Amino acid sequence: MCDYFTIRQQRMFPSYTIDVKEQAKIDRFLQLLNISGVAHILDLVKDKDVSSGGRPSYDIYNLFSTILYGFAFGTGTLRDLESSCKNDLRYLYLMQEEIPTYRTICNYINEYIVPNTDAIFQAINNAILNECGINLDDAYIDGTKIEANANKYKFVWKPTTLHIRLSDKIRTLLSINNLDRGIPNKGIIHSSKIAEKLAEHYKLIDQAEDERQKEILLKQYDQSSIYLEKSLEYEEKERICGPDRNSYYKTDHDATAMTLKTDYYAGLGSNMHAAYNVQAIVSQGFVSAFYLSQSRNDIKDLIPTLEKFYEFHGCYPKRLCADSGYGSLENYEFLETNGIDNYVKHMSWQGNVSGKNPAQYRLNPDKTITCLNGNTGHVITLNDRHPKYANSLFYKIVGCKHCEFSTYCKRWQKKKNENFKIFEVVVPLSRYIQQAEDNLLSVQGICMRVNRSVQSEGAFGALKQDMRYVRFRRITKAKATTEYMLTFLGFNIRKLFKFYSGNLKTSYWKAPPEMQPETFKKPSAKRLANSVNRRTLKSKNAVAKDSYKYKKGAV
C-alpha cells in the first residue's frame, strides 16, 4: 500500500514545534486516511497540467487532510482555513508549511470533493467506525432545517394557480376566432400549443380583407403574444420548483421557503427562510448516514436516508427509532419489508401516553376493533358512503348511548344521539401503529427512546452549539450536500480524536434489570368530556366575539 497521507518531510530547522501527543494523534489520523483508500478516489480527478508553465498545485492529499481537520476543529469557513494554515501549528504540520489561499481551498473542494461526496464519506466514515468499533444495529434518525445561503427576501412561489387563470384567459381569447380546437377544456395550456395557435392567428390576419377586422385581429394577436410570454415565465418557474416544491429562491434555486425553529414561537408560517432539510442516522453517537433534501417536513425523507445507510454500509440497521414526524404507512411498510424493527412513533403517540387524546379504538388479531369502553366493532358495508383512504374498512360499534366516552368519541359528529358509531379504519396502518406502540412500550423501546433523545438530537445540538454550524455557506443542493458531509465527517473526526485520547464514550444509557414494560395511562372519561366541553364553549365564545366585533364595526 502506497503512503499518500503519512509522508512528512523532515526539515533541518523546522519553523514550528507541535506538541508530541498532538502530533501522534494527527499521524494516527493520517494513517487512517491512508487505510481508508480515499486517496484512490482523489486520484480519479484530473490534476492541473503545469507542463506548459504556471504555478504547481498544492499536494492534494495534504490539502484534503487539512480541510477535514478544519471542519472538525475549526469553523470550516474558507477564510478561517486560510488563516489557520498561517497561524496554527497543527495546520502547518498538515500542510508542510505551505499556505493555500481561500480561493485555492474553494477550487479544491469544488473539483475534488463535490463530485465524490458519497464515496469520500463512505470510505472515511467506515474507517472511523471500524477503528472505534461502532455497532450499527441500533440506529436513531432525526432531522433539522438549516438556513441556506440565499437572500431571504427574493423567493418565488410556484405560480400554478396564476398559470391556470392565464390559461383560462387564453382559452377565452382563442374561442373568439374559433381557434380553440385541440385545446383542453380546463387546466394549463402548454406554451408550445399557444405558439401553434399564434401561427394560425397570424394566417387569419393575412386573410382578413376588412381593415377594421384586421385591426381587431392584430390587437388580439398582440394580447396572445403577451400571454405567451407570461406562460413561458410561469413554465420556467414551475420547472425550477419541480413537482415536489412550491417555492424557490432567486439567489439559490435549490433552496425552499421554510419556517425554522428559531421562528417557531414568533409567527409560525409567516417568517419564511431559504433552507434545506438535513437528515442524519446516528449509531453509538457517530453519524452513520446523512441525507439532504428540499422537503419541508421529515415524513418523506426516512426511506431515502435508510437507502443511503444501505449504500454506505451494505446493510440496514436492525432497529430504528424515530419521532412521530416519520410515522406513515409507507415508512412502516419499508421497515417491515427490509427486516428493520419498528420503533417509530406515530402522530397520536403523545396523546396515548398522556391519556389526554387517546386513540378511540384498537385493532384486534381477529380483525375486529375494541373501543375505549370495551365494545367490539365489526366490519360493515355502507352503500351510501365511500372510503376516504385506500385499504380502509368501515367498522360499526353499537352501545354508544350510555357510554361515558361518547362525548369524546363523537366530538366531531353532527348527530351525537345515535346509539352507534362508524369508524373508517386503515387496517395495515393500524396494525403497524400498534406494532410500534408495543415495541416502544417494551424495555428495549424505553431504552431506544432515551438514547434517541441523547444521540440523534444530541448530534444536531453539538453541530449547532459546539461547532457553531447554523447556516450553509455554499449555494446549490450539490455543494450544500458536500458541505454538510464534511461537517458530519468533522463531527465524527472529533470523536475519533477523543478515542485516540482514551476519552470517547460509546456506551449509553441501558435499562436496569428490574425495569418493567411501560403502559399507557388509562384515560379518564370525565376529563375527556370536560376537555371537549371547554373546547366547544371556547369556540362558541370566539364566534360570539367575532359577531360582536362585526356588528360594532358595522354600526
C-alpha positions as CSV (number, residue, x, y, z in Angstrom):
1,M,0.0,0.0,0.0
2,C,1.4,3.4,-1.0
3,D,1.6,6.1,1.6
4,Y,-0.3,9.1,0.4
5,F,-1.0,11.0,3.6
6,T,1.7,9.8,6.1
7,I,4.8,11.0,4.2
8,R,6.2,14.0,6.1
9,Q,9.5,15.7,5.1
10,Q,11.8,16.3,8.0
11,R,13.3,19.8,7.9
12,M,16.7,20.5,9.4
13,F,15.5,23.7,11.0
14,P,11.7,23.4,11.4
15,S,9.8,26.7,12.0
16,Y,7.3,25.1,14.3
17,T,7.2,22.8,17.3
18,I,4.0,20.9,17.6
19,D,3.1,19.1,20.8
20,V,4.3,15.4,20.7
21,K,0.9,14.0,21.8
22,E,-1.0,16.1,19.3
23,Q,1.4,15.1,16.6
24,A,0.9,11.4,17.5
25,K,-2.9,11.8,17.2
26,I,-2.6,13.6,13.8
27,D,-0.2,11.0,12.5
28,R,-2.7,8.3,13.5
29,F,-5.4,10.2,11.8
30,L,-3.3,10.4,8.6
31,Q,-2.7,6.7,8.8
32,L,-6.4,6.1,9.0
33,L,-7.0,8.2,5.9
34,N,-4.3,6.2,4.2
35,I,-6.0,2.9,5.1
36,S,-9.5,4.2,4.1
37,G,-8.5,4.2,0.4
38,V,-9.8,7.8,-0.1
39,A,-6.6,8.6,-2.0
40,H,-7.7,6.4,-4.9
41,I,-10.9,8.5,-5.1
42,L,-8.9,11.7,-5.2
43,D,-6.6,10.2,-7.9
44,L,-9.6,9.9,-10.2
45,V,-9.8,13.7,-10.5
46,K,-7.6,15.0,-13.2
47,D,-4.8,17.2,-11.7
48,K,-3.7,20.6,-13.1
49,D,-1.3,20.3,-16.0
50,V,1.7,22.6,-15.5
51,S,3.9,21.2,-18.3
52,S,3.4,24.4,-20.3
53,G,4.1,26.6,-17.3
54,G,2.2,28.0,-14.4
55,R,2.3,27.6,-10.7
56,P,2.4,23.9,-9.5
57,S,-0.6,22.8,-7.5
58,Y,-0.5,22.0,-3.8
59,D,-0.2,18.4,-2.6
60,I,-3.8,17.2,-2.9
61,Y,-3.5,14.7,0.0
62,N,-2.1,17.3,2.4
63,L,-4.8,19.8,1.4
64,F,-7.5,17.2,1.8
65,S,-6.5,16.2,5.3
66,T,-6.2,19.9,6.2
67,I,-9.7,20.6,5.1
68,L,-11.1,17.6,7.1
69,Y,-9.2,18.8,10.1
70,G,-10.5,22.3,9.7
71,F,-14.2,21.1,9.5
72,A,-13.5,19.0,12.7
73,F,-11.8,21.5,14.9
74,G,-12.5,24.9,13.2
75,T,-15.5,26.6,11.7
76,G,-15.0,25.2,8.2
77,T,-15.1,28.6,6.5
78,L,-12.5,29.2,3.8
79,R,-11.2,32.4,5.4
80,D,-10.6,30.6,8.7
81,L,-8.9,27.7,6.9
82,E,-6.6,30.1,5.2
83,S,-5.8,31.9,8.5
84,S,-5.3,28.6,10.3
85,C,-2.8,27.5,7.7
86,K,-0.8,30.6,8.5
87,N,-1.0,30.6,12.3
88,D,-2.0,27.2,13.7
89,L,0.9,24.7,14.3
90,R,-1.3,21.7,13.6
91,Y,-2.3,23.1,10.2
92,L,1.3,24.0,9.4
93,Y,2.2,20.4,10.2
94,L,-0.5,19.0,8.0
95,M,0.3,21.3,5.0
96,Q,4.1,21.0,5.5
97,E,4.3,24.8,5.9
98,E,2.5,25.5,2.6
99,I,-0.1,28.2,2.8
100,P,-3.0,27.9,0.3
101,T,-5.4,30.8,-0.2
102,Y,-9.1,30.6,0.4
103,R,-9.6,30.6,-3.4
104,T,-7.4,27.6,-3.7
105,I,-9.3,25.7,-1.0
106,C,-12.6,26.6,-2.6
107,N,-11.5,25.4,-6.1
108,Y,-10.1,22.2,-4.5
109,I,-13.5,21.4,-2.7
110,N,-15.4,22.0,-6.0
111,E,-13.1,19.9,-8.1
112,Y,-12.1,17.1,-5.9
113,I,-14.8,16.7,-3.2
114,V,-18.1,17.8,-4.6
115,P,-18.2,15.2,-7.5
116,N,-17.2,12.4,-5.0
117,T,-19.2,13.4,-1.9
118,D,-20.8,10.0,-1.1
119,A,-17.7,8.0,-2.0
120,I,-15.5,10.1,0.3
121,F,-17.9,9.9,3.2
122,Q,-18.3,6.1,2.8
123,A,-14.6,5.5,2.7
124,I,-13.5,7.7,5.6
125,N,-16.5,7.1,7.8
126,N,-16.4,3.3,7.5
127,A,-12.7,3.5,8.5
128,I,-13.6,5.7,11.5
129,L,-16.4,3.3,12.6
130,N,-14.2,0.3,12.3
131,E,-11.4,2.0,14.2
132,C,-13.7,2.8,17.1
133,G,-15.6,-0.5,17.0
134,I,-19.0,1.0,16.5
135,N,-22.0,-1.3,16.3
136,L,-24.7,-0.3,13.7
137,D,-27.5,-2.5,14.9
138,D,-29.3,0.3,16.8
139,A,-30.0,3.4,14.7
140,Y,-31.6,6.7,15.6
141,I,-32.8,9.2,12.9
142,D,-33.6,12.8,13.3
143,G,-33.8,15.9,11.0
144,T,-33.4,19.6,11.2
145,K,-33.7,22.6,8.9
146,I,-30.6,24.6,8.1
147,E,-30.8,28.1,6.6
148,A,-29.4,28.3,3.1
149,N,-27.0,31.0,1.8
150,A,-29.7,32.9,-0.1
151,N,-31.4,36.3,0.0
152,K,-34.5,35.6,2.1
153,Y,-36.5,38.4,0.6
154,K,-36.1,37.2,-3.0
155,F,-38.2,34.0,-3.3
156,V,-40.8,32.9,-5.8
157,W,-43.9,30.8,-5.1
158,K,-44.9,28.2,-7.6
159,P,-47.4,30.0,-9.9
160,T,-49.8,27.1,-10.6
161,T,-53.0,29.0,-9.7
162,L,-51.9,32.0,-11.7
163,H,-51.0,29.7,-14.6
164,I,-54.4,28.1,-14.6
165,R,-56.1,31.6,-14.6
166,L,-53.9,32.7,-17.5
167,S,-54.8,29.5,-19.5
168,D,-58.5,30.3,-18.9
169,K,-57.9,33.8,-20.4
170,I,-56.0,32.3,-23.4
171,R,-58.8,29.8,-23.9
172,T,-61.4,32.5,-24.0
173,L,-59.4,34.6,-26.4
174,L,-58.8,31.7,-28.8
175,S,-62.5,30.8,-28.8
176,I,-63.5,34.2,-30.2
177,N,-61.9,33.3,-33.6
178,N,-62.7,29.5,-33.3
179,L,-59.0,28.7,-32.7
180,D,-59.7,26.6,-29.6
181,R,-59.7,23.2,-31.5
182,G,-57.4,20.8,-29.7
183,I,-57.2,22.9,-26.6
184,P,-58.1,21.2,-23.3
185,N,-61.3,22.4,-21.7
186,K,-59.6,23.1,-18.4
187,G,-56.2,23.1,-16.8
188,I,-52.9,24.6,-18.1
189,I,-52.2,25.1,-21.8
190,H,-48.6,24.5,-22.7
191,S,-46.7,27.3,-24.4
192,S,-45.9,25.2,-27.5
193,K,-49.7,24.9,-28.1
194,I,-50.1,28.6,-27.7
195,A,-47.4,29.2,-30.2
196,E,-49.1,27.0,-32.7
197,K,-52.4,28.9,-32.3
198,L,-50.5,32.2,-32.7
199,A,-49.3,30.9,-36.1
200,E,-52.9,30.1,-37.1
201,H,-54.0,33.5,-35.8
202,Y,-51.3,35.2,-38.0
203,K,-52.8,33.5,-41.1
204,L,-56.2,34.9,-40.2
205,I,-54.7,38.4,-40.2
206,D,-53.2,37.9,-43.7
207,Q,-56.6,36.6,-45.0
208,A,-58.6,39.5,-43.5
209,E,-59.9,41.9,-46.1
210,D,-61.7,44.4,-43.9
211,E,-59.3,46.9,-42.3
212,R,-61.4,47.1,-39.2
213,Q,-61.4,43.3,-38.8
214,K,-57.7,43.2,-39.4
215,E,-57.1,45.8,-36.7
216,I,-59.1,43.8,-34.2
217,L,-57.2,40.6,-35.1
218,L,-53.8,42.4,-34.7
219,K,-54.8,43.6,-31.2
220,Q,-55.9,40.0,-30.3
221,Y,-52.6,38.8,-31.7
222,D,-50.6,41.2,-29.5
223,Q,-52.5,40.2,-26.5
224,S,-51.9,36.5,-27.2
225,S,-48.2,37.2,-27.6
226,I,-48.2,38.8,-24.1
227,Y,-50.0,35.7,-22.7
228,L,-47.4,33.5,-24.4
229,E,-44.5,35.4,-22.8
230,K,-46.2,35.1,-19.4
231,S,-46.9,31.4,-20.0
232,L,-43.2,30.9,-20.7
233,E,-42.3,32.7,-17.5
234,Y,-44.7,30.5,-15.4
235,E,-43.4,27.3,-17.0
236,E,-39.8,28.3,-16.2
237,K,-40.8,28.9,-12.6
238,E,-42.6,25.6,-12.4
239,R,-39.6,23.8,-13.9
240,I,-37.3,25.3,-11.3
241,C,-39.7,24.3,-8.5
242,G,-40.2,20.8,-9.8
243,P,-43.2,18.5,-8.9
244,D,-42.4,18.3,-5.1
245,R,-41.8,22.0,-4.2
246,N,-43.9,25.2,-4.1
247,S,-41.1,27.8,-3.9
248,Y,-37.5,28.6,-4.7
249,Y,-35.1,31.5,-4.1
250,K,-33.7,33.7,-6.8
251,T,-30.2,33.5,-5.4
252,D,-30.3,29.8,-4.8
253,H,-32.8,27.9,-6.9
254,D,-32.4,24.7,-4.9
255,A,-33.4,26.3,-1.6
256,T,-37.0,26.1,-0.4
257,A,-39.0,28.5,1.7
258,M,-39.4,27.1,5.2
259,T,-40.2,28.2,8.7
260,L,-37.2,27.5,11.0
261,K,-37.4,26.5,14.7
262,T,-35.9,29.9,15.6
263,D,-39.2,31.4,14.4
264,Y,-41.5,28.7,15.8
265,Y,-42.9,30.9,18.6
266,A,-42.7,34.1,16.6
267,G,-45.1,33.9,13.7
268,L,-45.2,30.3,12.6
269,G,-45.7,30.2,8.9
270,S,-45.2,33.9,8.4
271,N,-41.4,34.1,8.7
272,M,-40.0,32.3,5.7
273,H,-36.3,31.4,5.2
274,A,-34.4,29.8,2.4
275,A,-33.4,26.4,3.9
276,Y,-32.6,22.7,3.3
277,N,-33.8,19.7,5.3
278,V,-31.0,17.6,6.7
279,Q,-31.4,14.0,8.0
280,A,-28.9,12.1,10.0
281,I,-28.8,8.5,11.2
282,V,-26.7,8.1,14.4
283,S,-25.3,4.9,15.9
284,Q,-23.5,4.9,19.2
285,G,-23.0,8.7,18.9
286,F,-21.5,8.6,15.4
287,V,-23.2,9.8,12.3
288,S,-23.5,6.7,10.1
289,A,-25.6,8.2,7.2
290,F,-27.0,11.5,6.1
291,Y,-29.4,12.9,3.5
292,L,-30.1,16.4,2.4
293,S,-33.5,17.3,0.8
294,Q,-35.7,20.2,-0.2
295,S,-38.7,18.8,1.8
296,R,-40.5,21.0,4.3
297,N,-41.1,18.0,6.7
298,D,-39.4,14.7,7.6
299,I,-42.0,12.2,6.6
300,K,-40.8,11.6,3.0
301,D,-37.1,11.6,4.0
302,L,-37.0,8.4,6.1
303,I,-36.7,5.9,3.1
304,P,-34.1,7.9,1.2
305,T,-32.0,8.2,4.3
306,L,-32.2,4.5,5.0
307,E,-31.3,3.8,1.4
308,K,-28.2,6.0,1.9
309,F,-27.4,3.9,5.0
310,Y,-27.6,0.7,2.9
311,E,-25.4,2.3,0.2
312,F,-22.7,3.3,2.8
313,H,-22.7,0.0,4.8
314,G,-24.2,-2.7,2.6
315,C,-27.0,-3.5,5.2
316,Y,-29.8,-1.9,7.1
317,P,-29.9,-1.3,10.9
318,K,-31.6,-4.0,12.9
319,R,-33.7,-1.5,14.9
320,L,-34.7,2.1,14.1
321,C,-36.1,4.7,16.5
322,A,-37.6,7.9,15.3
323,D,-40.1,10.6,16.4
324,S,-43.7,11.0,15.3
325,G,-42.6,13.1,12.3
326,Y,-41.7,9.8,10.4
327,G,-44.8,7.8,11.2
328,S,-46.6,6.9,7.9
329,L,-47.9,3.8,6.3
330,E,-45.2,3.9,3.5
331,N,-42.4,4.2,6.1
332,Y,-43.8,1.4,8.2
333,E,-44.1,-0.9,5.2
334,F,-40.5,-0.1,4.2
335,L,-39.2,-1.1,7.7
336,E,-41.1,-4.4,7.6
337,T,-40.0,-5.2,4.1
338,N,-36.3,-4.8,5.0
339,G,-36.4,-6.5,8.3
340,I,-36.0,-3.4,10.5
341,D,-37.6,-3.5,13.9
342,N,-40.2,-0.7,14.1
343,Y,-39.6,1.8,16.9
344,V,-41.1,4.8,15.1
345,K,-43.7,6.8,16.9
346,H,-46.9,7.8,15.2
347,M,-48.8,11.1,15.2
348,S,-51.1,10.2,18.1
349,W,-48.3,8.7,20.3
350,Q,-48.2,11.6,22.8
351,G,-52.0,11.7,23.2
352,N,-52.0,7.9,24.0
353,V,-49.1,8.3,26.5
354,S,-50.6,11.1,28.4
355,G,-54.2,9.9,28.1
356,K,-55.3,13.4,27.1
357,N,-56.1,12.4,23.5
358,P,-56.2,8.6,23.4
359,A,-57.0,6.5,20.3
360,Q,-60.7,5.7,20.1
361,Y,-60.2,2.1,19.1
362,R,-57.6,-0.7,19.0
363,L,-57.4,-3.3,16.3
364,N,-57.7,-6.9,17.5
365,P,-55.9,-10.0,16.0
366,D,-59.3,-11.3,14.7
367,K,-59.7,-8.2,12.5
368,T,-62.3,-6.7,14.9
369,I,-61.8,-3.4,16.9
370,T,-62.4,-2.6,20.5
371,C,-63.4,0.9,21.6
372,L,-62.4,2.8,24.8
373,N,-65.5,1.4,26.5
374,G,-64.6,-2.2,25.7
375,N,-67.3,-2.6,23.0
376,T,-66.4,-4.7,19.9
377,G,-66.9,-3.4,16.4
378,H,-67.2,-5.5,13.2
379,V,-66.7,-4.8,9.5
380,I,-69.8,-3.5,7.7
381,T,-70.6,-2.3,4.2
382,L,-72.1,1.1,3.5
383,N,-73.8,1.7,0.2
384,D,-74.2,5.5,0.7
385,R,-70.6,6.2,1.8
386,H,-67.2,5.7,0.1
387,P,-63.9,5.3,1.9
388,K,-61.7,8.3,2.1
389,Y,-58.5,6.3,2.2
390,A,-57.1,3.3,0.4
391,N,-57.1,-0.1,2.1
392,S,-59.7,1.1,4.7
393,L,-62.8,-0.7,6.0
394,F,-65.9,0.5,7.9
395,Y,-66.4,-0.7,11.4
396,K,-69.6,-0.3,13.4
397,I,-69.7,-0.2,17.2
398,V,-73.1,-0.4,19.0
399,G,-73.9,0.8,22.5
400,C,-72.8,4.4,22.5
401,K,-76.0,5.8,24.1
402,H,-75.0,5.2,27.6
403,C,-71.2,5.2,27.1
404,E,-69.2,7.6,29.2
405,F,-66.7,8.1,26.4
406,S,-69.4,9.1,23.9
407,T,-68.8,12.8,24.3
408,Y,-65.2,12.4,23.4
409,C,-65.6,9.9,20.6
410,K,-68.4,11.9,18.9
411,R,-67.0,15.3,19.4
412,W,-66.7,15.9,15.6
413,Q,-70.0,14.4,14.6
414,K,-73.2,16.3,13.9
415,K,-75.5,13.5,15.1
416,K,-74.4,12.8,18.7
417,N,-77.5,10.9,19.9
418,E,-77.2,7.8,17.8
419,N,-76.6,4.5,19.6
420,F,-73.7,3.6,17.3
421,K,-70.5,4.9,15.8
422,I,-68.9,4.1,12.5
423,F,-65.1,4.2,12.2
424,E,-63.1,4.2,9.0
425,V,-60.0,2.1,9.7
426,V,-56.9,1.8,7.6
427,V,-56.2,-1.8,8.7
428,P,-52.5,-2.0,7.6
429,L,-51.6,1.4,9.2
430,S,-53.4,0.5,12.5
431,R,-51.5,-2.8,12.6
432,Y,-48.2,-1.0,12.2
433,I,-49.1,1.6,14.7
434,Q,-49.9,-1.0,17.4
435,Q,-46.7,-2.8,16.5
436,A,-44.7,0.4,17.0
437,E,-46.6,1.0,20.3
438,D,-45.8,-2.5,21.7
439,N,-42.2,-2.1,20.7
440,L,-41.8,1.4,22.2
441,L,-43.5,0.4,25.5
442,S,-41.2,-2.6,26.0
443,V,-38.0,-2.3,28.0
444,Q,-36.0,-2.2,24.7
445,G,-38.3,0.5,23.5
446,I,-37.8,2.7,26.6
447,C,-34.0,2.3,26.1
448,M,-34.3,3.3,22.4
449,R,-36.4,6.3,23.3
450,V,-34.0,7.6,25.9
451,N,-31.0,7.1,23.6
452,R,-32.7,8.7,20.6
453,S,-33.0,12.0,22.5
454,V,-29.4,11.7,23.7
455,Q,-27.8,10.6,20.4
456,S,-29.6,11.9,17.4
457,E,-30.9,15.1,18.9
458,G,-27.6,15.5,20.7
459,A,-25.7,15.2,17.5
460,F,-27.5,18.1,16.0
461,G,-27.1,20.0,19.2
462,A,-23.3,19.5,19.1
463,L,-23.2,20.6,15.5
464,K,-25.2,23.8,16.1
465,Q,-23.8,24.8,19.5
466,D,-20.3,23.3,19.8
467,M,-19.3,23.6,16.2
468,R,-21.4,26.8,15.6
469,Y,-22.9,25.5,12.4
470,V,-26.3,27.1,11.8
471,R,-26.2,28.1,8.2
472,F,-24.9,26.8,4.9
473,R,-22.1,28.8,3.3
474,R,-22.4,27.4,-0.2
475,I,-25.3,27.6,-2.7
476,T,-27.0,24.8,-4.8
477,K,-28.0,21.5,-3.4
478,A,-24.9,19.6,-4.5
479,K,-22.5,22.0,-2.8
480,A,-24.7,22.2,0.3
481,T,-24.7,18.4,0.5
482,T,-20.9,18.3,0.3
483,E,-20.6,21.0,3.0
484,Y,-22.8,19.1,5.4
485,M,-21.0,15.8,4.5
486,L,-17.7,17.5,5.6
487,T,-19.4,18.8,8.7
488,F,-20.6,15.4,9.7
489,L,-17.2,13.9,9.0
490,G,-15.7,16.6,11.1
491,F,-18.2,15.7,13.9
492,N,-17.0,12.0,13.7
493,I,-13.3,13.0,13.5
494,R,-13.7,14.9,16.8
495,K,-14.9,11.7,18.3
496,L,-12.1,9.8,16.7
497,F,-9.5,12.1,18.4
498,K,-11.3,11.5,21.7
499,F,-10.9,7.8,21.0
500,Y,-7.2,8.4,20.4
501,S,-7.0,10.2,23.8
502,G,-9.0,7.4,25.6
503,N,-11.9,9.8,26.4
504,L,-14.5,8.5,24.0
505,K,-17.8,7.4,25.4
506,T,-19.5,4.7,23.3
507,S,-21.8,3.2,25.9
508,Y,-25.1,5.0,26.5
509,W,-28.0,4.5,28.9
510,K,-29.1,1.0,29.5
511,A,-32.3,-0.1,31.2
512,P,-31.8,-1.6,34.7
513,P,-32.6,-5.4,35.0
514,E,-35.6,-4.7,37.3
515,M,-37.3,-2.3,34.8
516,Q,-40.8,-3.3,33.6
517,P,-42.5,-2.5,30.3
518,E,-44.4,0.8,30.3
519,T,-48.2,1.0,29.8
520,F,-50.4,3.8,28.5
521,K,-52.1,6.0,31.1
522,K,-55.7,4.9,31.5
523,P,-57.9,7.7,30.0
524,S,-60.5,9.4,32.2
525,A,-63.9,9.7,30.6
526,K,-64.8,12.6,32.8
527,R,-61.6,14.6,32.0
528,L,-62.0,13.9,28.3
529,A,-65.7,15.1,28.4
530,N,-64.7,18.2,30.3
531,S,-61.9,18.9,27.8
532,V,-64.4,18.6,24.9
533,N,-66.9,20.8,26.6
534,R,-64.3,23.5,27.3
535,R,-63.2,23.4,23.7
536,T,-66.8,23.7,22.5
537,L,-67.5,26.6,24.8
538,K,-64.3,28.4,23.8
539,S,-65.3,28.1,20.1
540,K,-68.8,29.4,20.8
541,N,-67.4,32.4,22.7
542,A,-64.9,33.1,19.8
543,V,-67.8,33.1,17.3
544,A,-69.8,35.4,19.6
545,K,-66.9,37.8,20.0
546,D,-66.3,37.9,16.2
547,S,-70.0,38.6,15.7
548,Y,-70.0,41.4,18.2
549,K,-66.9,43.0,16.6
550,Y,-68.5,42.8,13.2
551,K,-71.7,44.4,14.4
552,K,-69.8,47.1,16.3
553,G,-67.8,47.9,13.1
554,A,-71.0,47.9,11.0
555,V,-72.5,50.5,13.4
